[in-house]
């Protein structure tokens, strides 16, 4: 496999991942972003844990989809993350993902 074939494969994998994200995002309530991963989840709990000279965050998520192009199964029952880095949690609005009427398919 030459470098161009590898680049094409990588682009196709990323595009397939984006399409999967677009198809499943409406099933989730939260978007969670850490320094290493991007998650969709229906339940998320973030705790700040104070250590002796620092602190870290413990995230517990349930009913999760993981943005990772190399995972065979991106749907996970639960995920626990420990991180010293920033964490971003956003609650999704279901209206954000509704198709505009002019794009909706007629039934």
N, C-alpha and C positions, 0 to 999 in steps of 0.2 A: 504494500500500500504506500503510494507516494504521498508527499506532504499535501498536495492539492486534494487528493481523495480523503485524507484525514480531515482537512478543513471542511470539506463538503459534508462529511459524516457528522462532524461536530455541529455545524450550522443546522442540519436537518434534525438532529437530536434536540437542540435548543428550541427550534420552531415547534416540534412535536410537544415539548414540555410546556411551552407557552399556550399552545392550543388546548392541552389538557387542563392547565390552570384556568383558562377562560371558560371551559366547560363545567368545572367543578366549583368555582368560586362562589356561586350563588347558594351552595349547600352549607356554607360556613358563616359563622357570626363574627370571627375575629381574624385579623391579619397580624402576625407576630414576626418581627424582624430582629435577629441577633447579628453579631459580627460574622457568624459562620453560615447561618441558614435563614430561610424564609419559610414560614409556616402559615397554614390556614387551620383554624381550630374552632370547635363549638364551645369549648370551655377552656379558660386560661386563668391561672392563679400566679401572681408574681409576688415574691417575698424578698425583702431586703434582709440579708443576713450579715450582722456585724461580726467581724473577726477582730483579732487583737489590735491590728494597726490599719485595717482596711475594711471593706465590705464587699459583698458580691450579691448577685441576684440568683434566686432559685425560681425557675419557671416550671410549672406543671401544666401540661396541656392534655386534653382528652378529645377523641374523635378528630384526628389530625391528618392533614395532607402536607407532605414535605416537598418543597421545591428542591429537587436534586436529580439532575439529569442521569446520574449513574445508578440510581436505585431501581430495582426491578419492581418493587411494590411501594408506591408513595403514600398509600393509605395506612395509617398506624393507629392502633387503639389508644396509646398514651405515649407521651414524650416528657422527659425530665431534662432540663438544661441548667447547668451551673455556669455563670459567667461573671467576670469582672468588668465586662464592657457594657456599653449602652444597650438597652432593650427598648423596642418600640412596639406598643400594642395599640391597635386601632379597632374599634368596633365598626363593622360594616353596616351600611344601610342597604336593605334589600332593593330599594329603588335604584341604587347605583348600577345594578346589573340587569335591569329590565331593558329589553329591546325597545327602541322607539317604535311607535305605531307604524311608521312607514317602512320599517325593516322587519316587522313581525310577519310570520307566515300566516296566511289565511287558513282557517280550519274548515 
